[in-house]
């Protein structure tokens, strides 16, 4: 009999366990869905059993491919760059002119689990086109950056709530594809460098 347990690094909290489960008596298989991090695997035998253990680990890379959606109030906002008023009530985000008004657009993603010092191999933001107009086919270059914060606060309808936030040093240019129809998906270039910073 074999008991497998996955513990936090300080071994104070059990995150998952398996009591002699598997396809045969001498094999125990513990499946667990865990965020990236360091853990302790505890192997325990019962009775007078003794011997050597061979431990193999298989990580499903899809566990790290988690779609994160910004959809709650305070997760999206537009700041008018003429008077710096901020709106969080719009049902879409204009990138980046609303009529003739230039604006700064902010999107906040909550509950993104990243360990300090972790490496992000690839990340993209996907927008769904709400509507098209005569300006939709005009070339545009957008500059994307990120807030210099590990846990961004909600976007509030307060003056300069977006432009007043501290930003990281780097940015990425994006030239969105033109000529697409409403409900089509529009994906940014890889923004992993922004997240890593």
Secondary structure, DSSP 8 states (H G I E B T S, - for coil): -EEEEEEETTS-SEEEEEES-SSSTT---------SS-EEEEEEE-TT------------GGGG-------STTSEEEEETTT--EE---SS--SSEETTEEEEEEE--------TT--------EEE-----GGGGS---EEE--BS-SS-----SSTTTTTTS-B-S--EEE----S--TT-EEE----HHHHH-
